[in-house]
Amino acid sequence: MKNSTLGPPDSEAHELQRNLSNRHIQLIAIGGAIGTGLFMGSGKTISLAGPSIIFVYMIIGFMLFFVMRAMGELLLSNLKYKSFIDFSADLLGPWAGFFTGWTYWFCWIVTGIADVIAISAYSQFWFPDIPQWLPALSCVGLLLSLNLLTVKMFGELEFWFAMIKIVAICALVCTGLYMVVAAYQSPAGDVASLANLWNDGGMFPHGAMGFFAGFQIAIFAFAGIELVGTTAAETKNPERNLPRAINSIPLRIIVFYVFALIAIMAVTPWRDVVANKSPFVELFVLAGLPAAAGIINFVVLTSAASSANSGVFSTSRMLYGLAVDGDAPGKFKALSSRAVPSNGLIFSCVCLSAGALVIYLVPNMLDAFTLITTVSAILFMCVWSMILLSYLAYRKQREHLHRASKYRMPGGIFMSWACLVFFVAMLALLALEEDTRKALVFVPVWFVILGLAYRSMRQKKSEGVQLSYDAD
């Protein structure tokens, strides 16, 4: 089997080009860390966990920082690794590359469907009479057209999408701070104060079960944090830019998650936060900004479009890597004259369009969003676990590379196991809630399909090798 870590797919083919600059990588990393779940799901997580949701985001962010550091050390240990497909296949075996690549592809297809649902839901704000599937298909078509141009276009799109999210969250934090300092009083008589975080039932008003219930949507909010790892083959100066992007993750989590949630719950007591509404909108409305609903609606739309854009990009690169290794149809390793994997882009966008079908089958937007996001969260945890297992194999097989590394993972082996135990605990928590338990039934089906596909593909390759041997 030809391994993509060893060079180009063949002597005459193009290779992916390193056209993403430091500003692209930094904003892609930030955009990946600020998911649609923060805007769409924070109302539900606050209602489930109360102020303890702040600790939920901090714990998840802390654990995922070590996953990203493991990924960073592995990618920089061999610059021929184009993504985590390559190092998982190299360190764990061909089966790992197959399972990781296809699962990550499916992760982003499922996430993209959730984003399509979000886009449809928030488009109703301006266009209540149009069919719900129309905005979804329009967005997918637009992203496909732009991504077919160049990889730099993806970088530019993600740069500006991420910038909109950053400005919106910083504005929310500053507005909340001003309202607390000014002791703003709402029409209901509530006074903006940090004491709102602990005055009503303490930091854990629903006890341990409420705290644990907040993890499901919170984990989905971090889906895409590993996206910087799929850009490795197209990143200029990866030795400098990848560590800078990964090292800034803790600061991003504090600013964009913790400060934002503190601002929301300091101004609006957590019991008054409505599960199916965006608390971002409510805070700006209270601040007296007449256009708040429209502005935040635009921000949420761009956030969902940003996530879908990331999905379109990453799934096409996953299909390219899988095809190079012979684990996907050969047509997916063809690059356009602009060094873009166009066949993979088109196929992924066709699959994303399935979001319109989900909207038709599950008309309740919140139910559809919860189901899809839970499936996505489980699959992403599987991918993150494969990164950690690859790191453990790397430490066992290539300790000399670890000793020579200039970007070692802190905690190394111990933190790898700690993160793996954490992900197992998260799966157990998802089984406790009825609406998230449904998703646990769907995920094993995916792995059964993958197992059968892998077995079939290996048999065909073995037969092909045998025929070639017989012919000789």
C-alpha positions in Angstrom: 0.0 0.0 0.0 1.3 3.5 -0.9 1.5 5.7 2.2 0.8 9.4 1.8 3.4 10.2 4.4 6.2 9.2 2.0 5.5 11.8 -0.7 3.2 12.8 -3.5 0.5 10.4 -4.7 2.4 9.9 -7.9 5.1 11.6 -9.9 2.9 13.5 -12.2 0.2 14.7 -9.8 0.0 18.0 -8.1 0.4 18.3 -4.4 -1.5 20.4 -1.9 0.1 23.8 -1.8 1.3 25.7 1.3 -0.8 28.8 0.7 -2.2 29.4 4.2 -0.3 32.2 6.0 0.0 32.8 9.8 -3.0 35.1 9.9 -5.1 32.4 8.2 -3.9 29.7 10.6 -4.5 31.8 13.7 -8.0 32.7 12.7 -8.8 29.2 11.5 -7.8 28.0 14.9 -9.9 30.6 16.7 -12.9 29.9 14.4 -12.5 26.2 15.1 -12.6 26.9 18.9 -15.7 29.0 18.6 -18.4 26.7 17.4 -22.1 27.1 16.6 -22.8 25.4 19.9 -21.7 28.4 21.8 -24.2 30.7 20.1 -27.1 28.2 19.6 -26.5 25.9 22.5 -25.4 28.1 25.4 -29.1 28.9 26.4 -29.8 25.2 26.8 -26.5 24.5 28.6 -27.1 27.3 31.1 -30.6 26.1 31.8 -29.3 22.6 32.4 -26.2 23.4 34.5 -26.7 26.9 35.8 -23.5 28.9 36.6 -21.5 25.6 36.8 -21.5 25.6 33.0 -18.5 27.9 33.3 -16.5 25.0 34.9 -17.8 22.6 32.2 -16.3 24.7 29.4 -13.1 25.1 31.4 -12.7 21.4 32.0 -13.4 20.4 28.3 -11.0 23.2 27.1 -8.3 22.0 29.5 -8.5 18.4 28.3 -8.6 19.4 24.6 -5.6 21.6 24.9 -3.5 18.4 25.6 -5.1 16.6 22.7 -4.0 19.5 20.4 -0.5 19.5 21.9 -0.2 15.8 21.2 -1.4 16.4 17.6 1.1 19.3 17.3 4.1 17.2 18.4 3.1 14.4 16.0 2.6 16.6 13.0 6.0 18.4 13.6 7.8 15.1 14.2 7.5 14.4 10.4 6.6 17.3 8.1 5.5 14.7 5.5 2.4 14.1 7.6 -0.4 16.0 5.9 -2.9 15.4 8.7 -3.7 13.1 11.6 -4.8 10.4 9.1 -1.2 10.1 8.1 0.3 9.7 11.6 -2.5 7.4 12.8 -1.9 5.1 9.8 1.8 5.2 10.2 1.9 4.6 14.0 -1.1 2.4 14.6 -1.5 0.7 11.2 -3.5 1.1 8.0 -6.8 0.3 9.8 -6.3 3.4 12.0 -5.9 5.7 9.0 -9.0 4.2 7.4 -11.2 4.5 10.5 -9.8 8.0 11.5 -10.1 9.4 8.1 -13.6 8.2 7.3 -14.9 9.0 10.8 -13.5 12.5 10.6 -15.1 12.9 7.2 -18.5 11.8 8.7 -17.9 14.0 11.7 -17.9 17.1 9.5 -20.7 15.9 7.3 -22.9 15.5 10.5 -21.6 18.8 11.9 -22.3 20.5 8.5 -25.9 19.1 8.6 -26.3 20.7 12.1 -24.9 24.0 10.7 -27.4 23.7 7.8 -30.2 23.3 10.3 -28.9 26.4 12.2 -28.7 28.4 9.0 -32.3 27.4 8.1 -33.6 28.3 11.6 -32.0 31.7 11.7 -32.9 32.6 8.2 -36.5 32.5 9.3 -35.8 35.7 11.2 -35.7 37.7 8.0 -37.5 35.4 5.6 -40.3 33.6 7.5 -42.2 32.6 4.4 -39.5 30.8 2.4 -39.1 27.0 2.6 -36.7 26.0 5.4 -34.6 23.9 3.0 -33.8 26.7 0.6 -31.3 28.7 2.7 -29.5 25.4 3.5 -29.0 24.5 -0.2 -28.1 28.1 -1.1 -25.3 28.2 1.5 -23.9 24.8 0.5 -23.8 25.9 -3.1 -22.1 29.2 -2.3 -19.4 27.6 -0.2 -18.7 24.9 -2.8 -18.3 27.6 -5.5 -15.8 29.6 -3.4 -13.8 26.6 -2.2 -13.3 25.4 -5.7 -11.3 28.5 -6.5 -8.2 28.2 -4.3 -7.2 27.1 -0.8 -6.4 30.7 -0.1 -10.1 31.5 -0.7 -10.9 29.1 2.1 -8.4 30.9 4.3 -9.8 34.3 3.5 -13.4 33.2 4.1 -12.5 31.6 7.5 -10.5 34.7 8.4 -13.5 37.0 8.0 -16.0 34.6 9.4 -13.8 34.2 12.6 -13.3 37.9 12.8 -17.1 38.5 12.9 -17.4 35.9 15.8 -14.5 37.5 17.7 -15.9 41.0 17.4 -19.4 39.8 18.5 -18.1 38.0 21.6 -15.8 40.8 22.6 -18.7 43.3 22.3 -20.9 41.0 24.4 -18.2 40.8 27.1 -17.6 44.5 27.1 -21.4 45.3 27.2 -21.9 42.9 30.1 -19.0 44.4 32.0 -20.4 47.9 31.5 -23.9 46.8 32.7 -22.4 45.2 35.8 -20.3 48.3 36.6 -23.4 50.5 36.0 -25.6 48.2 38.2 -28.1 48.0 35.3 -31.7 47.1 36.4 -33.8 45.1 34.0 -37.6 45.7 33.5 -38.2 42.6 35.8 -36.2 44.3 38.6 -33.0 42.2 38.3 -29.8 44.1 38.9 -26.7 43.2 36.8 -24.1 41.9 39.2 -21.5 39.2 39.5 -23.4 38.0 42.5 -26.0 36.6 40.2 -23.6 33.7 39.5 -24.0 32.3 43.1 -27.0 34.1 44.7 -29.6 31.7 43.2 -28.9 28.2 44.4 -25.1 28.6 44.3 -22.8 27.7 41.4 -24.3 24.2 41.2 -28.1 24.8 41.5 -29.1 21.5 39.9 -26.4 19.5 41.7 -24.0 17.0 40.1 -26.5 15.7 37.6 -27.2 19.2 36.3 -23.5 19.9 36.0 -22.9 16.6 34.1 -25.9 17.3 31.8 -24.1 20.4 30.5 -21.3 18.5 28.9 -23.1 17.2 25.7 -23.7 20.5 23.9 -20.6 22.0 25.5 -18.5 19.3 23.8 -20.1 20.0 20.5 -19.2 23.7 20.9 -15.5 22.6 20.7 -16.0 20.4 17.6 -13.5 21.7 15.0 -10.8 22.7 17.5 -8.5 20.2 15.8 -9.1 21.8 12.3 -5.7 23.4 12.4 -4.3 19.8 12.1 -6.0 19.3 8.7 -4.3 22.4 7.4 -0.8 21.1 8.1 -0.1 20.2 4.4 -1.1 23.7 3.3 0.5 25.8 6.0 3.4 28.1 5.4 6.2 27.6 7.9 4.4 24.9 10.0 7.2 24.8 12.6 6.4 28.3 13.7 2.7 28.7 12.8 1.2 25.5 14.2 2.6 25.9 17.7 1.5 29.5 17.9 -2.0 28.6 16.9 -2.2 25.7 19.4 -0.6 27.5 22.3 -3.2 30.3 22.2 -6.1 27.8 22.8 -6.2 28.4 26.6 -6.5 32.2 26.2 -9.2 31.8 23.5 -11.2 29.5 25.8 -11.1 31.9 28.7 -12.0 35.0 26.6 -14.5 33.4 24.2 -16.3 30.9 26.5 -15.7 31.7 30.1 -15.9 35.5 29.9 -18.9 35.4 27.6 -20.9 33.1 29.9 -20.0 35.1 32.9 -21.2 38.3 31.2 -24.5 36.6 30.2 -25.3 35.2 33.6 -24.1 38.4 35.5 -26.7 40.5 33.5 -29.4 37.8 33.2 -29.9 35.5 36.2 -29.4 32.0 35.0 -33.1 30.9 35.7 -34.3 33.6 33.3 -32.2 32.3 30.4 -34.5 30.6 27.9 -33.2 27.2 26.6 -34.3 27.6 23.0 -33.2 31.2 22.6 -29.8 32.7 22.1 -28.7 34.5 25.3 -26.5 36.7 23.2 -29.5 38.3 21.6 -31.2 38.8 25.0 -28.2 40.6 26.5 -28.0 43.1 23.7 -31.7 43.7 23.8 -31.5 44.5 27.5 -28.6 46.9 26.8 -31.0 48.8 24.6 -29.5 48.0 21.2 -32.6 48.1 18.9 -30.9 46.1 16.1 -29.6 43.5 18.6 -31.7 40.6 17.3 -30.8 41.3 13.7 -27.1 41.8 14.4 -26.7 38.6 16.5 -28.8 36.7 14.1 -26.3 37.7 11.4 -23.4 36.6 13.7 -25.0 33.2 14.3 -25.6 32.8 10.6 -21.9 33.5 9.8 -20.8 31.2 12.7 -22.8 28.4 11.2 -21.6 29.2 7.7 -18.0 29.3 9.1 -18.4 25.8 10.6 -19.9 24.5 7.3 -17.0 26.1 5.4 -14.6 24.3 7.7 -16.5 21.1 7.1 -16.4 21.5 3.3 -12.6 22.2 3.5 -11.7 19.4 5.9 -13.8 16.6 4.4 -12.4 17.2 0.9 -8.8 17.0 2.4 -9.7 13.8 4.3 -11.0 12.2 1.1 -7.8 13.3 -0.7 -5.7 11.7 2.0 -7.8 8.5 2.0 -7.6 8.2 -1.8 -3.9 8.6 -1.8 -3.6 5.7 0.6 -6.0 3.6 -1.4 -8.8 3.8 1.2 -11.2 5.8 -0.9 -12.1 5.8 -4.6 -9.1 7.0 -6.7 -11.1 9.9 -8.2 -10.8 11.8 -4.9 -7.0 12.2 -5.2 -7.3 14.2 -8.4 -6.5 17.9 -7.9 -7.7 20.7 -10.0 -5.3 23.1 -11.8 -5.5 25.2 -8.7 -4.3 22.3 -6.5 -7.8 21.9 -5.0 -9.3 18.4 -4.5 -12.4 19.3 -6.4 -14.1 15.9 -6.6 -13.9 15.6 -2.8 -15.4 19.0 -2.4 -18.3 18.3 -4.7 -19.1 14.9 -3.1 -18.9 16.4 0.4 -21.3 19.2 -0.5 -23.8 16.7 -2.0 -23.7 14.9 1.4 -24.1 18.2 3.3 -27.3 18.8 1.3 -28.8 16.0 3.3 -29.4 18.6 6.0 -32.4 19.7 4.0 -33.8 16.1 4.3 -33.2 16.1 8.0 -35.2 19.3 8.3 -38.0 17.7 6.4 -38.0 14.5 8.5 -37.6 16.2 11.9 -39.5 19.5 11.7 -38.7 20.5 15.3 -35.4 22.4 14.9 -34.2 22.0 18.5 -34.8 18.2 18.5 -33.0 17.8 15.2 -30.1 20.0 16.4 -29.7 18.0 19.6 -29.7 14.7 17.9 -27.2 15.7 15.2 -24.9 17.5 17.6 -24.8 14.5 20.0 -23.8 12.2 17.1 -21.2 14.7 16.1 -19.8 15.1 19.6 -19.4 11.3 20.0 -17.6 11.0 16.6 -15.3 13.9 17.4 -14.4 12.2 20.7 -13.5 9.1 18.8 -11.2 11.1 16.5 -9.6 12.9 19.4 -9.0 9.5 21.1 -7.3 8.2 17.9 -4.9 11.2 18.1 -4.1 10.3 21.7 -3.6 6.6 20.9 -1.3 7.6 18.0 0.7 9.7 20.5 1.0 6.8 22.9 2.3 4.6 20.0 4.7 7.3 19.0 6.2 7.5 22.5 6.6 3.7 22.5 8.0 3.3 18.9 9.9 6.6 18.4 11.1 7.9 21.7 14.2 9.4 19.9 11.9 11.7 18.0 10.2 12.8 21.2 13.5 13.6 22.8 14.5 15.6 19.8 11.2 17.5 19.6 11.1 21.2 20.2 7.4 21.1 20.8 6.7 18.4 23.3 3.3 17.6 24.8 3.2 18.6 28.5 2.3 15.7 30.7 3.0 13.3 27.8 1.8 9.8 28.5 0.0 10.5 31.8 -2.2 13.3 30.2 -2.9 11.1 27.2 -4.4 8.5 29.4 -6.2 11.1 31.5 -7.9 12.5 28.4 -8.9 9.1 27.2 -10.5 8.3 30.6 -12.3 11.7 30.3 -13.8 10.8 26.9 -15.0 7.5 28.2 -16.7 9.3 31.1 -18.3 11.7 28.6 -19.8 8.8 26.7 -21.3 7.4 30.0 -22.8 10.9 30.7 -24.5 10.9 27.3 -26.3 7.7 28.2 -28.0 9.5 31.2 -30.2 11.9 29.2 -33.0 10.6 27.0 -32.4 13.1 24.1 -28.7 12.3 23.9 -29.1 8.6 24.5 -30.8 8.2 21.1 -27.6 9.3 19.4 -25.6 6.5 21.1 -27.7 4.0 19.1 -26.7 5.5 15.8 -22.9 5.7 16.3 -22.2 1.9 16.6 -24.0 1.4 13.3 -21.4 3.7 11.6 -18.5 1.7 13.0 -20.1 -1.6 11.9 -20.4 -0.1 8.3 -16.8 1.0 8.5 -15.6 -2.4 9.7 -17.4 -4.2 6.8 -16.1 -1.6 4.3 -12.5 -2.0 5.6 -12.7 -5.8 5.4 -14.1 -5.6 1.9 -11.4 -3.2 0.7 -8.6 -5.3 2.2 -9.9 -8.4 0.4 -10.0 -6.6 -2.9 -6.5 -5.3 -2.4 -5.3 -8.8 -1.5 -7.0 -10.2 -4.6 -5.4 -7.5 -6.7 -1.9 -8.2 -5.4 -2.5 -12.0 -6.0 -3.6 -11.4 -9.6 -0.6 -9.2 -10.2 1.7 -11.9 -8.7 0.1 -14.6 -10.8 0.5 -12.5 -14.0 4.2 -12.1 -13.3 
